[in-house]
Amino acid sequence: VWDVRSCAPVDPAMIADAAEHPVVVTVEDGIRDGGVGVSMVDLVRGRRSGVATEALGVPNQFVQHGDPRSIMARLGLDAAGIATTVRSLVADD
């Protein structure tokens, strides 16, 4: 688990470490498209193919207002949703 402290430049040591693992999942509570998670996944894939990756984040579309916890759960960005994504990638690996 890495806590990304800087979006740019991306820490090369973090990418090198991530590329050594069979599964890499990034999670952000901002827009997924163009986000740091997608950039990190691209860098990991460029360093080592075959790594199962997923960049989780808010879709680039209107999100209906509501309780923040409910919204995060609906988007798969709560603990249960993240765990489901990780389990799926590990099972496919």
Phi and psi in degrees as GROMACS dihedral restraints (atoms count N, CA, C in turn):
[ dihedral_restraints ]
;  ai    aj    ak    al  type     phi  dphi    fc
    3     4     5     6     1  -117.3    20    10
    4     5     6     7     1   137.6    20    10
    6     7     8     9     1  -101.8    20    10
    7     8     9    10     1   104.7    20    10
    9    10    11    12     1   -69.8    20    10
   10    11    12    13     1   116.6    20    10
   12    13    14    15     1   -93.7    20    10
   13    14    15    16     1   -18.3    20    10
   15    16    17    18     1  -140.1    20    10
   16    17    18    19     1   129.3    20    10
   18    19    20    21     1   -78.2    20    10
   19    20    21    22     1   -33.1    20    10
   21    22    23    24     1  -151.4    20    10
   22    23    24    25     1   131.5    20    10
   24    25    26    27     1   -75.6    20    10
   25    26    27    28     1   153.3    20    10
   27    28    29    30     1   -72.3    20    10
   28    29    30    31     1   137.7    20    10
   30    31    32    33     1   -65.5    20    10
   31    32    33    34     1   115.1    20    10
   33    34    35    36     1   -63.7    20    10
   34    35    36    37     1   -30.9    20    10
   36    37    38    39     1   -66.2    20    10
   37    38    39    40     1   -36.7    20    10
   39    40    41    42     1   -65.6    20    10
   40    41    42    43     1   -43.7    20    10
   42    43    44    45     1   -65.4    20    10
   43    44    45    46     1   -42.7    20    10
   45    46    47    48     1   -60.7    20    10
   46    47    48    49     1   -43.4    20    10
   48    49    50    51     1   -66.1    20    10
   49    50    51    52     1   -45.3    20    10
   51    52    53    54     1   -60.5    20    10
   52    53    54    55     1   -38.5    20    10
   54    55    56    57     1   -67.4    20    10
   55    56    57    58     1   -15.2    20    10
   57    58    59    60     1   -84.0    20    10
   58    59    60    61     1    -5.1    20    10
   60    61    62    63     1  -103.2    20    10
   61    62    63    64     1   152.5    20    10
   63    64    65    66     1   -74.8    20    10
   64    65    66    67     1   -22.3    20    10
   66    67    68    69     1  -135.6    20    10
   67    68    69    70     1   133.0    20    10
   69    70    71    72     1  -131.4    20    10
   70    71    72    73     1   124.7    20    10
   72    73    74    75     1  -125.0    20    10
   73    74    75    76     1   128.4    20    10
   75    76    77    78     1  -107.8    20    10
   76    77    78    79     1   145.4    20    10
   78    79    80    81     1  -134.7    20    10
   79    80    81    82     1   126.4    20    10
   81    82    83    84     1  -139.9    20    10
   82    83    84    85     1   151.5    20    10
   84    85    86    87     1   -96.3    20    10
   85    86    87    88     1    18.5    20    10
   87    88    89    90     1  -112.4    20    10
   88    89    90    91     1  -175.0    20    10
   90    91    92    93     1   -61.5    20    10
   91    92    93    94     1   129.3    20    10
   93    94    95    96     1   -66.6    20    10
   94    95    96    97     1   -52.4    20    10
   96    97    98    99     1   -63.4    20    10
   97    98    99   100     1   122.6    20    10
   99   100   101   102     1    80.8    20    10
  100   101   102   103     1     4.4    20    10
  102   103   104   105     1   -82.1    20    10
  103   104   105   106     1   172.0    20    10
  105   106   107   108     1   -65.6    20    10
  106   107   108   109     1   -32.2    20    10
  108   109   110   111     1   -62.2    20    10
  109   110   111   112     1   -43.5    20    10
  111   112   113   114     1   -64.8    20    10
  112   113   114   115     1   -40.5    20    10
  114   115   116   117     1   -61.4    20    10
  115   116   117   118     1   -42.7    20    10
  117   118   119   120     1   -64.8    20    10
  118   119   120   121     1   -43.8    20    10
  120   121   122   123     1   -61.0    20    10
  121   122   123   124     1   -42.4    20    10
  123   124   125   126     1   -61.3    20    10
  124   125   126   127     1   -42.5    20    10
  126   127   128   129     1   -65.9    20    10
  127   128   129   130     1   -40.3    20    10
  129   130   131   132     1   -63.5    20    10
  130   131   132   133     1   -46.3    20    10
  132   133   134   135     1   -62.2    20    10
  133   134   135   136     1   -37.2    20    10
  135   136   137   138     1   -68.4    20    10
  136   137   138   139     1   -28.7    20    10
  138   139   140   141     1   -81.5    20    10
  139   140   141   142     1   -36.5    20    10
  141   142   143   144     1  -154.2    20    10
  142   143   144   145     1   113.5    20    10
  144   145   146   147     1   -74.4    20    10
  145   146   147   148     1   159.5    20    10
  147   148   149   150     1    93.1    20    10
  148   149   150   151     1    -6.6    20    10
  150   151   152   153     1   -78.0    20    10
  151   152   153   154     1   127.7    20    10
  153   154   155   156     1   -74.5    20    10
  154   155   156   157     1   123.8    20    10
  156   157   158   159     1  -131.0    20    10
  157   158   159   160     1   154.3    20    10
  159   160   161   162     1  -153.4    20    10
  160   161   162   163     1   132.2    20    10
  162   163   164   165     1  -108.5    20    10
  163   164   165   166     1   110.8    20    10
  165   166   167   168     1   -94.9    20    10
  166   167   168   169     1   141.8    20    10
  168   169   170   171     1  -178.6    20    10
  169   170   171   172     1  -178.8    20    10
  171   172   173   174     1   -74.7    20    10
  172   173   174   175     1   131.0    20    10
  174   175   176   177     1   -67.0    20    10
  175   176   177   178     1   154.6    20    10
  177   178   179   180     1   -83.8    20    10
  178   179   180   181     1    67.3    20    10
  180   181   182   183     1  -155.0    20    10
  181   182   183   184     1   167.7    20    10
  183   184   185   186     1   -64.9    20    10
  184   185   186   187     1   129.5    20    10
  186   187   188   189     1  -108.9    20    10
  187   188   189   190     1   120.3    20    10
  189   190   191   192     1   -56.7    20    10
  190   191   192   193     1   133.8    20    10
  192   193   194   195     1   -62.5    20    10
  193   194   195   196     1   153.2    20    10
  195   196   197   198     1   169.2    20    10
  196   197   198   199     1  -167.6    20    10
  198   199   200   201     1   -63.0    20    10
  199   200   201   202     1   126.3    20    10
  201   202   203   204     1   -53.7    20    10
  202   203   204   205     1   -39.9    20    10
  204   205   206   207     1   -64.6    20    10
  205   206   207   208     1   -39.6    20    10
  207   208   209   210     1   -66.7    20    10
  208   209   210   211     1   -40.3    20    10
  210   211   212   213     1   -63.2    20    10
  211   212   213   214     1   -47.8    20    10
  213   214   215   216     1   -61.2    20    10
  214   215   216   217     1   -39.7    20    10
  216   217   218   219     1   -64.9    20    10
  217   218   219   220     1   -43.9    20    10
  219   220   221   222     1   -62.0    20    10
  220   221   222   223     1   -32.5    20    10
  222   223   224   225     1   -87.4    20    10
  223   224   225   226     1    -2.2    20    10
  225   226   227   228     1    75.9    20    10
  226   227   228   229     1    21.9    20    10
  228   229   230   231     1  -105.0    20    10
  229   230   231   232     1    11.3    20    10
  231   232   233   234     1   -93.3    20    10
  232   233   234   235     1   176.9    20    10
  234   235   236   237     1   -57.4    20    10
  235   236   237   238     1   -44.1    20    10
  237   238   239   240     1   -64.6    20    10
  238   239   240   241     1   -41.8    20    10
  240   241   242   243     1   -66.8    20    10
  241   242   243   244     1   -41.7    20    10
  243   244   245   246     1   -64.6    20    10
  244   245   246   247     1   -44.6    20    10
  246   247   248   249     1   -60.9    20    10
  247   248   249   250     1   -39.9    20    10
  249   250   251   252     1   -61.9    20    10
  250   251   252   253     1   -44.0    20    10
  252   253   254   255     1   -61.8    20    10
  253   254   255   256     1   -46.9    20    10
  255   256   257   258     1   -62.8    20    10
  256   257   258   259     1   -46.9    20    10
  258   259   260   261     1   -58.2    20    10
  259   260   261   262     1   -41.6    20    10
  261   262   263   264     1   -62.6    20    10
  262   263   264   265     1   -45.0    20    10
  264   265   266   267     1   -67.4    20    10
  265   266   267   268     1   -39.5    20    10
  267   268   269   270     1   -66.3    20    10
  268   269   270   271     1   -39.7    20    10
  270   271   272   273     1   -65.8    20    10
  271   272   273   274     1   -33.4    20    10
  273   274   275   276     1   -79.6    20    10
  274   275   276   277     1   -17.5    20    10
